Amino acid sequence: MKTMSLQNKTKIALLILVDAFFVNISYVISLILHKQSIHLGEYRWVQFLYRFPFLTAVLLLVFIAFGIYRTSWRNASFFDIFKLGVASVITSVVAAVVDYLIMRSELIYITLSTGESKKYVIYPFAGYFDGMLITLAFVIGIRVFYRTVDTLIKERYRHSGSSKRIMIIGAGMMGTTVLKEMQQGGYRFGNPVVIVDDDKNKNGYSVNGVPIEGDCNNIPAIAKKYAVNEIIYCIPSAESDRKKEILNICMSTGCEIKVSPGLDELSNAKDKVYEKFRKVDILDLLSRPEVKLDPDVCKYVTGETILVTGGGGSIGSELCRQIARYNPEKIVIFDIYENEAFTLKNSLDAKYYGNPEIDIRIGSVRDITRLKEVFEEFHPSCVFHAAAHKHVPLMEDSPLEAIKNNILGTYNTALCSNDYKVKNFVLLSTDKAVNPANVMGATKRVAELIVQHFARISTDTKFAAVRFGNVLGSHGSVIPIFKKQLENGGPITVTHPDITRYFMTIPEAAQLVVQAGGLANGGEIFVLDMGEPVKIVDLAENLIRLSGFEPYKDIDIVFTGLRPGEKLYEELSLEEENENRKTTQNSKIFVTSPVDFDDDLLIEYISKINRLSPQKARMFLKALVPNFTGIDKQ
């Protein structure tokens, strides 16, 4: 429970004193109104006054019980006024009943002791009724007065020119919620001056005095008309294509742009919408909606021991987080770099309190002896193989290291998985494995062949691979590089004006990998429907605009030429794989048809890796991947 601030305590104390004062004033007025019905000669005025402390105490206790003093009268509703009325009625009824039962007994005692038989008239019930009405008028009046003054102060501040002028996109539930919260908050966060909505039936109307204009295609003109300097996007239900279109229009205004949360992100009624606003992210501008995967398919990891190689990496760590959601018994993070693995363990332990148990083992997938030690210690039932060298330009300069890590490392991990009868083995692959033009892609294609080889010979383990495009936010991905260049004042470097890539988020990639393990029967390569590829230069331009700059004017974009091993575009599957491509129970996930290859040749070449020279590395890859086009690069 939040501790009440000293300012709020002071306000409540002051309001209690005001209510105490007015309840006494109310019943004094009521007493005056009903003086004719009271025998003042027999029963003096002053003898009625000792009721007032009792009335005051009853009213304040009832108000406290009804939560009257915890109501924000800036935001009071009709229900709050109704509670005031009920509390006032209860106060008068209680006082009248007590007066009749106790005070009347006192009068009877006086009559008996003096021997008098005259009937005394106690404080009339009509007096209590009038006192109740007068009290209610005072307590409501003082609150209305406070709210009126507060509103006038807000309006003065609103029109003082010191506040941001805000356009709200969307006149639906979220848009009106944002508007009311800003108004109730005293315009501290800005002054909403106009709402824009595509619904023509809403145009010409207003919400709490703020006009609705449209449609969204006219946002630049409307922003200029109302001198807007901030735009808040409040249509969480919009389709991704329309959202992207509207946000692109908003960016053309030069205004700061923010996005409201979805209604499902507001956990309770006390959540402040404005506190959950965020700046537009580059993900908002990707037209492909994030794929939602079936959590039921992922329950095969529940209660199991899971081994994640490369578990400390950007994708491997998110994979561990996604797996932890399904209550495995244990997650083993296997990585050669200890720092990220240690950080991941701490964050998972803090979130799940040791259930699942998180263990770290340091080692390399190149070392078959170390792998066997880990498999012998934990006997995992599921293995997710994320360990790999992934940086395309770096692997062009060190092809043999890529072969050792990506090919031999995959073979070692798959071999141990087969020998220790692991139930599921999932390889993380890449679209660069399709018609590879670089060493990294070629090594990943061989890794896929290794998975399909073990799927053919294994009787206990389901082997599968997952192939996806570029992962936004992963180590070495283009967005962090662009952001760093922006921090340094530019320019942003793009290799080619026509280069395109498929993109997905790290959580989406991790979910796909987990789901693939549940869908696998053995030997499949799962491919996500990635939508349309995105131009890298478009990403760069949008990122510049989101940072408040204008491309080519404030921040330049320089084209540096394709790097070694880089293609203009990527493919998600081979032509031969598409012949019998099938969808899974999730319409966004496809299974490609395996391409025939020589298993004996594969195993023969893998056995030669430890004796392979760097000069023969590309020839080695060409022998196993005939469509590898990077053979002539040195």
N, C-alpha and C positions, 0 to 999 in steps of 0.2 A: 504494500500500500504506500502511495506517495505521501511524504510528509508535507503538510500544509505550510506555505510560506508565511513569514511574519506579516507581510503586506495583506494577505488574505485573512489572517487571524485578526488583524486590526480592523479590516472592513466588516467582518462578522461581529466583532465586539461593538463597533459603532452602530450597526444595524439593530443589534439586540437592545442597546440603550434607547435608540429611536423608537422601536416597537414598544418598549416598556413605558416610555413617556406617553405615546399616543393611546395606549390602552387605558391609562389613567385619565387622560383628557376625555376620551370617548365616554367613559362611564360617569364622569363629572357632568358632561353635557346631558347624558341620559338622566341623571339624577335631577338636574334642573328641569328637564322636560316633564318629569313625573312627580314634582314636588307636591302637587295638589292631591295625589293619591296617598301621600305619606303624612301621618300625624306628626308634624314637626314639633308641636308642643309637647307631646308625650315622648317623642323619640327624636333626639337632636340630630342635626346634620352630621356632626362630627362622629356620631356613632355608626354612620354608614361608611366612613372613610377607611375603617380597618379591614373592610372587604377588599379594598383595592390591591394591597400587596398579594392577597390570595389570588385575585383575578390575574394579576401580572404574572405570577409564578405559573399558573395553569396555562396561560397563553404561550409563554416562552417554552414550557416543557412540550406542549403539543406541537408547536412550530418546529422544535428540534427533532421530535419524533417523526414528523412528516418530511424532514429533510429540507425545510424551507431555507435554512441558512447555508445549504450547500448547492443551492440553485444559482446558476449564473443568470442574473436578471438582464444582462445584455442579450442573452439568447433565449429568454423565457418564452414558453409556449402557452397556449390556452390551458393545457393540462396543469401547468404550474399555478396559474390563476385559480383554477378549480381547487387545487390543493389548499391554497390560501383560504378559500371560502369554507371548505370542509373543516379546516383547522379552527377557524373562527367560530363556526357553529358548535363544534365540540367544546370549545372553551366556555361559551355561554351556557350550554346545557349542563356541563359539569358544575359550573359556579352556581347556577340556579338550584340544581339538585342538592348540592352541599348546603346552600343557604337555607333551603326549606327544611332539611333534616337537622342541621346543627343549630342554626340561628334561631329557628322556631322553638327548639327545645329550651334555649336560653330565655326566650320571652315567656314561655310557660312557667319557667322557674321563678322569674321575677314576679309574675302574676300570683303564684302560690305563696311566695314569701311575704308579699305585701298585703295579701288578702283581697287584692283588686280583681275584678271580674271583667274589666274592659278588654275587648279584643284589639290586639295590636296588628297593624298592617306592616308586614315585612316588605323588603325591596320587591317591587312588582315584577312578574315575569315579563311583562311588556317592556319594562326598563332594561332587562337583560337582552331582549330581542333588539331594541333600539341601540343598545350599547354594542351589540354584535355588528349591526349594520354600519355604525359609525366607525368602529374599529377596522372593519374590512375596508371601508372607504379610505381611511388614513393609511393603512399598511399597503394597499394597492397603489394609492396615490403617490406615496413616497417612492415606491419602486418605479412607477411610470415616469415620475419626475426625473429620477436618476437615469433611466434609460433614455429619456428625451435629451437630457443634457449631454449624455455620453454620445448619442447619435449626432448632435449638433457639433460636438468637438471633432468627431470622426469626419463629418462632412467638411468641416473647415480644413482639416488636415488633407482630406482627399483632394480638395480644389486648390490647395496651396502650391501645387506644382512640384512638391518635393517627393512625390510618390511615383513609382513606375506606372506607366500606362499599359494595361494588359489586354490582349485579345484572347478570348477563350474559343477554341475550336471544338464545337459540339455542344448542342443545347439539350443533351440527354441527361440521364441521371448523374453521371460523373461531372459533366460540365456545370450543372446547377449546384451540385454539392460543393465544387471548388469555388464557385461564385459566392455562395452563402457563407462559406468558411472565411473567405477573404473579408467580406463585409462585417461579419461578426467579430473578426479579429482586429477591427479598427483600421483596416487597410494598411496594416504594418508591412504586408508582403507586396503591396501594390494596389493599384486602382483599376479594377475591371471596367473598361469603357465600352466594349462591344463583344458580342457573341456571334460567331459565324457558323452556319449550319447549312448543309445541302438540302434539307427538307424545306421545300417552298411553302408548305403550310405553316411553318413557324416564322417565316419572314414577316416583318412588320410588327411582331409582338415584342414583348420585353419580359425579362425575368428580374424581379426586384429592382426595377428601374433601369436595367441595362438592356439596350436595344439588341434585337437579333437581326443580323443581315446575312446575306449569302449571295452566291454559293461559295464553296471553298476555292474555286478557280479565280475568284475575284479578291483573294486575300491580299495581294500587294496593294491594290487600289484602296481597299478598306483600311489597311494598316496606315496608309498615307493620310487618308481622310481623318482618322482618329488619332494621328500622331503616336501610334503604338510603338513601344520599344521592347516589349516582351510578348511572346506568343506561347500559350500553353495548350498542348494537344490533349484533348479529353475524350477521345473516341476509342476506348479499349477494345470494342467489339468489331472494329473495321477490318476488312480483309487486308492482307499484307500488301497487295499491289496498290490498293487505294491509299493505305497508310503511307507507303513510300512516296506516292504521287503528291499527297498533301504536304508531307514534310519537305519534299523538294521545292514545292511552291513557297512554303514558309521560309526556307533558306534564302530564297531570292529577295526577300524583304530586307535582309541585313539585321533583323531583330534577333535577340536571344531567344532560343527555343527550348522549351522543356516539355516533358511527357508525364502525364499523370499516371498513377499506378492503376492496375486493373482492380475491379471490385473485389476479386478473390484475394488480393494482397492486403486488404484492410481487415485485419483479424478481429477487430471489435469496434463498437460504435465510438469508442474514445479515441481511435486512431485519427490523427490529423493528416488530412490528405496532402496539404502543402509540404509537410515534413517528408513525405515520400516521393515528391517530385524528383526527377532526375533529368540531367541534360540528355539530349538526343545522342544516342550511340550509333556507331556505324552499322550495327546489327539491325537497327530500325530501318535502314535504307536498303537492306537486301530484300529483294522481292520474294524470295522463297521463304515460306513460313517454316518455323522450326518444327520438325517432325516429332510428334508425341508417340512414344512407344508403349507397348502393352506391358504393364508391370507384372502381370500374371505369368508371362513367359519367362521372366527373370527369377522366379522363385526356386529354380533348381539350385541356386547358390545358398539357399536358406539352410542353416545348420551345418554347413560344410566348411572345410579348410580350403582357402583360396590362395594360390600363389600368383603374384603379379611381378613379372620381370620388368625392369625399368620402371618400377613402381614409384620412384621419386620424380620422374619427369612430368612435364605439363599434362600430357594425356594420361600417363600411367597413374598419376596422383588423383586425377579426376575419376579415373576408372575405379580406384580404391574407394573413393567417396560414394560413387554410385552403387558399388557392390555392398558397402556397409549399410545402405538403406534396406537391404533385403535380409538382414539378420543372419549373416554367416557366423559360424562358430569362431573362425579365426581368419585373419588376412595376413599373409606373409609378404612383406615388401622386399624384393630382391633387387639390389642396385649396386653399382660400383661407386656411386657418388653418395656419401653418407649425409651431407648437410640437408638436402631437400627431403630425403627419406625421414630424417629425424624430425624435421618441422612437420611433415605430414602426420607422423605418428602422434605427435603432441596435439595436433588439431583434432584428430579422430578420437583420441582418448578423452579430450576435453568435451567433445560432443556426445560420445556414446558411453563414457565412464567404464571403459574396459570391456564392453559387450557390443561388438565383437572384440576379441583380443587382437591386438596389433603387434606383430613381431617384425623386426628388421634383420636381414642377413645381408652382409656386404660380400660382393663377389661379382665375377664376370661370367656372362653366358658363354664366353670362349673356353672357360675352364670346366671341362666335363667332370673333373674330380670334385670341384667345389659344388657343382650342381647336384651331383649324386649325394653329397653330404647333406644338402638342404632337403632333397627329396626323401632321404632316409630319415631325417629328423622329423619332418612334418607329414609325410604321406598325403600331399594335397589331392583333393578330388577334382579340382578345376584349376587350369593354368591359363593365364592370359599373358601372351608374349608380346610385350610392348618395347622391350629393350632393342634399340637399333641406333645406328648412325643415320640421321635424316637430312642433314644440311647438304643440299645438292652441290653448291660450288665447292665446299670443303672436300666432299668425297671425290670430286673430279681430280683433286690434287693428291688424294690418298686412296686410290682404288683398292689396294690390297687390304687396307684396314677396314674398308666397307665390306669386303668379301668375308674377312674373318669374323666381323661382328654380326653382320646381317645374314650371312649364309651359314657359316659354321656355328654361330651362336643359336640360330634357329634349329639347325639339325641337332645340336646337343640337347636343347631344351625339349624338342619333340621326341628324341630318343629316350630321354629320362621319363617323359610323360608316358610313353608306351611301355617301358620296362616296369614302371611303378603302377601301371594300370589306372592311370588318371581317367576320370569319366569324360571330361571335356577339355579340349585344347583349342584355344582361339588365337590366331595370329592377327596382329594389327598390320595391315598392308596399306597401299596407297594407289591412287590413280596413276601415279608416275610409273607403275609397273606395267602399264598398258603401252605396247610399242615404245619401249623405253629409249630415251635419247641421252640418258645420263647413267652414271655408275650406280647412284643410289636406287634409281628405278629398276635397273637390271638386277641388282642384288635382291630387291624386294620381289621381283618376278620369280627368281630362283627360290626364294623363301616360300612363295605360294606353291611351287612345284614340290617342295619338301613336304608341305602339309598334305598335298594330294597323294604323294607317295605313301606317307604313313597311314592315310585314310584307307588305302588299298590293302595294306598288310596288317593293320591293327584289328584285333578282335575285341578289345576292351575299351578303347578310347575313340571318341568322336572328334575328329580333327576338322577344323574349318578356318577360313580366313575372312577378314572383313576389309573391304577396299573402300576408301572414301577420299574426298578431295582435301583441299587445304583447310587447316583448322585454325580459326581465328583466335588469336591470343596465345597460341602455343609458342614455345621458344623458337625464335627464328622466323616466325610468320611475318607477313608483310606489315600488318597493322602496328605492332610495337616498334618496328623500324621507322615507319612513317611518323609516329608520335614522337619518337626521339629526335628525328630531323626537324619536326615542328618546334620542339622545345629549344632547339639550337638556332631557330630563326630561318630554317630552310637552307637551300632548296630541298624539295622532295625529289628523290630519284626513282624513276620508273624505267625499266629496261627497254620497253617498246610501246608505242602508242596503241598497238592492236593486241597486246598480250591479254589473255583471259584466263580465269581460273574458276573452279567450283569451290564454294565455301560452305563451311558448317561450323557450329560452335563446339567448344570443348565438351560441354555436358552432353550435347547431342551425339558426338562421336563416341563418348564413353557409353552412353545408353545403347547405341547400336551394337557395340562390341559385346556388351553383356547380353543383349537380346539374341545375338547371333548364336551364342553358346546354347541357348535354350531351343533354338530352331534347328540346330544342326543335326543331320543324320550321318554326316561323314563325307569329307571331300569337297564341300561346297565353298564357293567364294561369294560372299554376300556383298551386294552393292546397294547403296542408298540412292534413291531418286533425288538427285541434287538440284533439280530444277534447271534454270538457265544459267550458263556461266556468266561471270561478272568481269567487266573490263577493269584492270588494275588502275588505269588512269582515272576512271570514274570514282573508284574508291578514294584515290588520292585527292581528287577535287572535292568530294563530299567531306572528307576529313578536314580539309582546309576550311571549308565553309562552317563546319560545326565548331571549329576553333575560333570563329569570329573574323576570319580573313577572307579575302577574295583571291581565288586561284589566278596565277600569272600576273596579278597586280600587286598583292601584298606578299604572297609566297609563290615563288616560281616552281615549276615542275620541269625537271631536266631528264631527257631520255638518254640513257647511257649505253644502250645496245644490249642484246641478249647475252647473258652470262654463259660460261661453258656448261653444256649439258641442258640448257634451258630451251623449252619449246614455246611456241606462241600460244598453243592451246593444249589442254589435257583431255584424255578420253577415259571413260569409266569402265569400258570393257572392250575386249578384242572382238573383231568381226565374227570369228568362229564361235566365240562364247555366246554371242547373241542369237545363234540359230535356234536354240531351245531354251531361251531365257524364260524363267518362270517367276511369278510373284509369290510371295509368302502370304501368310494370313494377315500380315501387315502390308497394305497395298503400296507402301512407300519403300519396301525392301524387296530386292530382286535376288534371285539365285542364278548365276551364270552356268553354262554347260562347261564341264572340264574339257581341256584340250589335250589330246594324246601327246605323250612324251616318252622318252626312253628312260625307264627307272634305273636300269643298270648303268647307263652313261652318267646319270645324275649322281649315283652313289660313288662311281669311280672318280669323278671329278672332285667330289667333296673330300674324298680320302687324300687328294693331292694338295689340299689348301695349305697345310703346314709346310709344304716344300715349295710352294709357289713363289716366284719372284715378282716384284712390283712391275717389271717390264712385261710380264706375261698376263697380268691381271685382266686387261681388256679382252685379250684373246680367249681367256678362260670364260668370261661372261658371254662372249659371242658364240662359243661352242654350245652353251646351255640355253642361250636365248637368241635364236637366229635373227629375230627382228630388232635386236639391239643396234642402234645406229650411231653409237658413240665410240665405235671401234677405232677410228682414225685419230681420235683426240689424245694428246699426250699431256 
